[in-house]
Amino acid sequence: MFGVFDGHGGGEVAKYAKAHYEEGLRQIEEYKQGDFKEGFRKSFLQVDISLNNGGLEEVAQTKRDNPPAKSPLMKILGDVTGKKS
């Protein structure tokens, strides 16, 4: 399977979708029966629902495990102002 997860909720949400989407899609009855349009629709909703039912904690843990690096510009601004960003 190939998919583009653009991470509107951040890169961690894209990683969550990557980790959970395909297995969820395979469980959708419409997908199994060849109704791919409805299967994909339901599977997208299923990932969204799973985020609100505990998935956001997994997303938060991913972010804690891999904190975002400061952008080069923010590093320079921090050096100039003396503030840590």
Secondary structure as GFF3:
##gff-version 3
##sequence-region A 1 85
A	DSSP	alpha_helix	11	27	.	.	.	ID=ss1
A	DSSP	alpha_helix	29	32	.	.	.	ID=ss2
A	DSSP	alpha_helix	36	50	.	.	.	ID=ss3
A	DSSP	pi_helix	51	55	.	.	.	ID=ss4
A	DSSP	alpha_helix	56	65	.	.	.	ID=ss5
A	DSSP	alpha_helix	72	81	.	.	.	ID=ss6
###
